[in-house]
Amino acid sequence: QVHLVESGGGSVQTGGSLRLACSASGPSVSYYCMGWFRQAPGLERQEVAHIDMVNGNSYYGDSVKGRFTISKNVAKKTVYLQMNSLSPEDTAMYYCAADLCGLMERATPSYWGQGTRVTVSS
């Protein structure tokens, strides 16, 4: 069983930055992919980024490439999402997720956090 806890959300103005963190429990997570999805009101859930906890390979959604950076600390079973150049379009609930990388790559992870809200004002 994997338990995920997010932190770091908040409110920021356009152009600002935030750093999200997701801490995981469970022995298997060190071999998983961990990442972030987001969902804004009225819109479908969108994958933001994920990272392979073993080899560090990462994936980014097109809308965040060049602005967001995902990183990991395997010893702490924690992943981070550094979000720069934020815009109102980034406003959403951000959810941490984890699972085998094959499932993450299909955007169907089994384990989810409760979410942390990010609000970007113009």
Disulfide bonds with the S-S distance in Angstrom:
Cys22-Cys96 1.97
Cys33-Cys101 2.18
